[in-house]
Amino acid sequence: MTYLRQVDTEGMRASGERFRQSLHDRDDGAVASKIYCVSLPPGISSEGLHTHQVEQCFFVIEGTLSVEIAGREYEAPPGTLVVTPPGTQHRNWNAGSERTTFLGIMGLVQPPG
């Protein structure tokens, strides 16, 4: 078990595309949640409009994250926690002029049985 995990900030800054790094998931032994870091250059979307069976949260580290949740748009500056309940349509993108970086935290769907 790796107790301390580092974000690849060098790789993230060098990337001209969407950067996503898993920090904790089932492959690491997670049983209830997964955590990942995403960095979006200006004008890039993370994913299109979608839903999950579990709660999903984003904690904005730098830049401003634009989000649409349940048909309403918001701007999330650094230090903001965005909460998306299970089954709620949402999407996020970087509408700004600087890179936007956030942590994604979401529950894991428990396997049947």
Order of alpha helices (4+ residues) and beta strands (2+ residues): alpha-beta-beta-beta-beta-beta-beta-beta-beta-beta
